[in-house]
């Protein structure tokens, strides 16, 4: 202790303690491990080779996306993505452009890469110069030595369909691209393609390349390919003209499940029970709770099989209709039910401090019981290890009962103690330093009007936190540090219904986001809002106010439980608290 610190501690009448630096938030993408690139980088996908190392393939180049020098490369890691070897060309820098590489490792150890190749050197539509990385040939190479060397390039014939004949080239040139990773289903291989009807990416629909004999083939040139679904039209969106970036998993008891992005504000899903020859009518992917459609902008959503009966989905929980809204990245856990997959309430998986950052094209990798996720913002690609307890919580959500979270619970009041209308206010962490907290109520209100106090720990200057009733059955969270103030409300409606309700407000200082969980359901904004989560100013600091907090008067609301946590709760924990209360 320095002399100045010792004097100050003595004056305060309390022992001096240094302030420990907050641990880096692993959800912040800037704390990930960087994958090498040449400037631009996209779709960093990983396979674990039979030699035990990671082989990452990606699209890169020295310019912006679509630059004529764009090409595909590989790099290797032997330490779960912490360090990487120098890039090795699979295709040399263009022109011609080589883009959107997708890897597949077969059960026998052979590795394939599939990608778009502008083999005819197309550079224009009529007299108009165009970006030319999403047209031409669909090709592949394979490796017998864990990705060290590659076979000659092979072209895959693509059956022409209506979207090709109706495109800018009247079918003379096909426009398309692929994302994600091919899958093995039984003895067959499938990979998704998005065909384009109007340059650059308009009027899109989805198809799948299917091979019944790739796994057994000795000569890559002899592999059989078929374009599915059968017929002239691919998978489309329920409303808009955009249906693209189709991503597949095989279901446990047979069948295929696919997700893809739209501009409808929702993520689309389809299933096939006949090996991809035909597909269910376009419909939105759904949550397990209430069958609500999953909100998603025009951003990539990926599905991954995670063991028997378990699936993972990355999405954006944002109902935008354009390319924005890709930060934070959310993750949900899926269970198979009646031939499809229904999804848990999602968790924030990754975020960036800059709301304008677009996090995308993730890949989920499992090795030795550990889960990792790769992502890119087009200029930096990284690897992140996922907390296994976060994933476990997703799959536990659909369980028949829950257990209330104990860690960080600083106050737990029951009816006998709330009758006094006052209780000590716990000391909350500083939001600006990455701290968080959660306020939980189980309540019943006969008459719902705006401005009634449910919980108020503000001092006479307005500094502190409060929960107030708002219009049409919603609850408003108010935060103030004395300089900055912030408020947001849950979506109107659910709390206005008669009976008991469970409400959790979660302030998470990592991504600087507030979420609400109402009766075990994450507020996604419903039909009233594009999203249900709310960003607050990162400068919002100490929101501690009065030493005691005021609780709802009996004539305003009946409280059965009030909890305060001095950390943010995960969505799964809030759902568990709801289920525990229902028992």
Secondary structure in CASP SS format (residue, H / E / C, confidence):
PFRMAT SS
TARGET T0000
AUTHOR 0000-0000-0000
METHOD secondary structure of the structure
MODEL  1
X C 1.00
X C 1.00
X H 1.00
X H 1.00
X H 1.00
X H 1.00
X H 1.00
X H 1.00
X H 1.00
X H 1.00
X H 1.00
X H 1.00
X C 1.00
X C 1.00
X C 1.00
X C 1.00
X C 1.00
X C 1.00
X C 1.00
X C 1.00
X C 1.00
X C 1.00
X C 1.00
X C 1.00
X C 1.00
X C 1.00
X C 1.00
X E 1.00
X H 1.00
X H 1.00
X H 1.00
X C 1.00
X E 1.00
X E 1.00
X E 1.00
X C 1.00
X C 1.00
X C 1.00
X C 1.00
X E 1.00
X E 1.00
X E 1.00
X E 1.00
X E 1.00
X E 1.00
X E 1.00
X E 1.00
X E 1.00
X C 1.00
X C 1.00
X C 1.00
X C 1.00
X C 1.00
X E 1.00
X E 1.00
X E 1.00
X E 1.00
X E 1.00
X E 1.00
X E 1.00
X E 1.00
X C 1.00
X C 1.00
X C 1.00
X C 1.00
X C 1.00
X C 1.00
X C 1.00
X C 1.00
X C 1.00
X E 1.00
X E 1.00
X E 1.00
X E 1.00
X E 1.00
X E 1.00
X E 1.00
X C 1.00
X C 1.00
X C 1.00
X C 1.00
X C 1.00
X C 1.00
X C 1.00
X C 1.00
X C 1.00
X C 1.00
X E 1.00
X E 1.00
X C 1.00
X C 1.00
X C 1.00
X C 1.00
X C 1.00
X C 1.00
X C 1.00
X C 1.00
X E 1.00
X E 1.00
X E 1.00
X E 1.00
X E 1.00
X E 1.00
X E 1.00
X E 1.00
X C 1.00
X C 1.00
X C 1.00
X C 1.00
X C 1.00
X E 1.00
X E 1.00
X E 1.00
X E 1.00
X E 1.00
X E 1.00
X E 1.00
X C 1.00
X C 1.00
X C 1.00
X C 1.00
X C 1.00
X C 1.00
X E 1.00
X E 1.00
X C 1.00
X C 1.00
X E 1.00
X E 1.00
X C 1.00
X C 1.00
X C 1.00
X C 1.00
X C 1.00
X E 1.00
X C 1.00
X E 1.00
X E 1.00
X E 1.00
X E 1.00
X E 1.00
X E 1.00
X E 1.00
X C 1.00
X C 1.00
X C 1.00
X C 1.00
X C 1.00
X C 1.00
X C 1.00
X C 1.00
X C 1.00
X C 1.00
X E 1.00
X E 1.00
X E 1.00
X C 1.00
X C 1.00
X C 1.00
X C 1.00
X C 1.00
X H 1.00
X H 1.00
X H 1.00
X H 1.00
X C 1.00
X C 1.00
X C 1.00
X C 1.00
X C 1.00
X C 1.00
X C 1.00
X C 1.00
X C 1.00
X E 1.00
X E 1.00
X E 1.00
X C 1.00
X C 1.00
X C 1.00
X C 1.00
X C 1.00
X E 1.00
X E 1.00
X E 1.00
X C 1.00
X C 1.00
X E 1.00
X E 1.00
X E 1.00
X E 1.00
X E 1.00
X E 1.00
X E 1.00
X E 1.00
X E 1.00
X E 1.00
X E 1.00
X C 1.00
X C 1.00
X C 1.00
X E 1.00
X E 1.00
X E 1.00
X E 1.00
X E 1.00
X E 1.00
X E 1.00
X E 1.00
X E 1.00
X E 1.00
X C 1.00
X C 1.00
X C 1.00
X C 1.00
X C 1.00
X C 1.00
X C 1.00
X C 1.00
X H 1.00
X H 1.00
X H 1.00
X C 1.00
X C 1.00
X C 1.00
X E 1.00
X E 1.00
X E 1.00
X C 1.00
X C 1.00
X C 1.00
X C 1.00
X C 1.00
X C 1.00
X E 1.00
X C 1.00
X C 1.00
X C 1.00
X C 1.00
X C 1.00
X C 1.00
X C 1.00
X C 1.00
X E 1.00
X E 1.00
X E 1.00
X E 1.00
X E 1.00
X E 1.00
X E 1.00
X C 1.00
X C 1.00
X C 1.00
X C 1.00
X C 1.00
X E 1.00
X E 1.00
X E 1.00
X E 1.00
X E 1.00
X E 1.00
X C 1.00
X C 1.00
X C 1.00
X C 1.00
X E 1.00
X C 1.00
X E 1.00
X E 1.00
X E 1.00
X E 1.00
X E 1.00
X C 1.00
X C 1.00
X C 1.00
X C 1.00
X C 1.00
X C 1.00
X C 1.00
X C 1.00
X C 1.00
X C 1.00
X E 1.00
X E 1.00
X C 1.00
X E 1.00
X E 1.00
X C 1.00
X C 1.00
X C 1.00
X C 1.00
X C 1.00
X E 1.00
X C 1.00
X E 1.00
X C 1.00
X C 1.00
X C 1.00
X C 1.00
X C 1.00
X C 1.00
X E 1.00
X E 1.00
X E 1.00
X E 1.00
X C 1.00
X C 1.00
X C 1.00
X C 1.00
X C 1.00
X E 1.00
X E 1.00
X E 1.00
X E 1.00
X E 1.00
X C 1.00
X C 1.00
X C 1.00
X C 1.00
X C 1.00
X C 1.00
X C 1.00
X C 1.00
X C 1.00
X C 1.00
X C 1.00
X C 1.00
X C 1.00
X E 1.00
X E 1.00
X E 1.00
X E 1.00
X E 1.00
X E 1.00
X E 1.00
X E 1.00
X E 1.00
X C 1.00
X C 1.00
X E 1.00
X E 1.00
X E 1.00
X E 1.00
X C 1.00
X C 1.00
X C 1.00
X E 1.00
X E 1.00
X E 1.00
X E 1.00
X E 1.00
X C 1.00
X C 1.00
X C 1.00
X C 1.00
X C 1.00
X C 1.00
X C 1.00
X C 1.00
X E 1.00
X E 1.00
X E 1.00
X E 1.00
X E 1.00
X E 1.00
X E 1.00
X E 1.00
X C 1.00
X C 1.00
X E 1.00
X E 1.00
X E 1.00
X E 1.00
X E 1.00
X E 1.00
X E 1.00
X C 1.00
X C 1.00
X C 1.00
X C 1.00
X E 1.00
X E 1.00
X E 1.00
X E 1.00
X E 1.00
X C 1.00
X C 1.00
X H 1.00
X H 1.00
X H 1.00
X H 1.00
X H 1.00
X H 1.00
X H 1.00
X H 1.00
X H 1.00
X C 1.00
X C 1.00
X C 1.00
X C 1.00
X C 1.00
X C 1.00
X C 1.00
X C 1.00
X C 1.00
X C 1.00
X C 1.00
X C 1.00
X E 1.00
X E 1.00
X E 1.00
X E 1.00
X E 1.00
X E 1.00
X H 1.00
X H 1.00
X H 1.00
X H 1.00
X C 1.00
X C 1.00
X C 1.00
X E 1.00
X E 1.00
X E 1.00
X C 1.00
X C 1.00
X C 1.00
X C 1.00
X C 1.00
X C 1.00
X H 1.00
X H 1.00
X H 1.00
X C 1.00
X C 1.00
X E 1.00
X E 1.00
X E 1.00
X E 1.00
X E 1.00
X E 1.00
X E 1.00
X E 1.00
X E 1.00
X C 1.00
X C 1.00
X C 1.00
X C 1.00
X C 1.00
X C 1.00
X C 1.00
X C 1.00
X E 1.00
X E 1.00
X E 1.00
X E 1.00
X C 1.00
X C 1.00
X C 1.00
X C 1.00
X C 1.00
X C 1.00
X C 1.00
X E 1.00
X E 1.00
X E 1.00
X E 1.00
X E 1.00
X E 1.00
X E 1.00
X C 1.00
X C 1.00
X C 1.00
X E 1.00
X E 1.00
X E 1.00
X E 1.00
X E 1.00
X E 1.00
X E 1.00
X C 1.00
X C 1.00
X C 1.00
X C 1.00
X E 1.00
X E 1.00
X E 1.00
X E 1.00
X E 1.00
X C 1.00
X C 1.00
X C 1.00
X C 1.00
X H 1.00
X H 1.00
X H 1.00
X C 1.00
X C 1.00
X C 1.00
X C 1.00
X E 1.00
X E 1.00
X E 1.00
X E 1.00
X E 1.00
X E 1.00
X E 1.00
X E 1.00
X C 1.00
X C 1.00
X C 1.00
X C 1.00
X E 1.00
X E 1.00
X E 1.00
X E 1.00
X E 1.00
X E 1.00
X C 1.00
X C 1.00
X E 1.00
X E 1.00
X C 1.00
X C 1.00
X C 1.00
X C 1.00
X C 1.00
X C 1.00
X C 1.00
X C 1.00
X C 1.00
X C 1.00
X C 1.00
X E 1.00
X E 1.00
X C 1.00
X C 1.00
X C 1.00
X C 1.00
X C 1.00
X C 1.00
X C 1.00
X C 1.00
X C 1.00
X C 1.00
X C 1.00
X C 1.00
X E 1.00
X E 1.00
X E 1.00
X E 1.00
X C 1.00
X C 1.00
X C 1.00
X C 1.00
X C 1.00
X C 1.00
X E 1.00
X E 1.00
X E 1.00
X E 1.00
X E 1.00
X E 1.00
X E 1.00
X E 1.00
X C 1.00
X C 1.00
X C 1.00
X C 1.00
X C 1.00
X H 1.00
X H 1.00
X H 1.00
X H 1.00
X H 1.00
X H 1.00
X H 1.00
X H 1.00
X H 1.00
X H 1.00
X H 1.00
X H 1.00
X C 1.00
END
